Amino acid sequence: MPAQRIIHPSARFALTIERLCRHLIEEHGDFANTCLIGIQTGGVELSERLRDRLTEMGVSGYDYGKLDTTFYRDDFRTAKGNLTPHPTEIDFLVEDKRVVLVDDVLFSGRTTVSALTALNHYGRPAQVELLVMVDRRFRRTLPVRANYRGIAVDTLENEYVEVQWADSHGTDQIILTTS
């Protein structure tokens, strides 16, 4: 049976969300020319949490969307089993905007690259930044780097990182599983 341990408990999780929001405010000011886009599925959960906290902090006026990358992935045709697409919900153009792409875990960089490809269908942004809850360092296969990260985790080949959300798992936490 795989061994699991909590590497980021609920109390620290809330502080990390707060820190990420404050960093976004510091960099984006009034968010007038900014849009926040969550990558399906884990990135959407994080982006919704960020959006809720930013609203509580008085930040509004930015565009928000959800982006599915299923059919843009380089492993789409080679994946074992069926991939399940999720809806893309972007009702605005990203032309000349500062886009903050949000994902839960940055691992190989492939999801980010597919998100950049998918994003091209909505215009040419002035800038694209990446925000992740977990940056799995030293495991990247593509030259992708997060602009904002909650935590950095050094993992071995047999380790898996999962962000768990209170809505679906009962508590907010990050788990490291070793097989």
Disulfide bonds with the S-S distance in Angstrom:
none
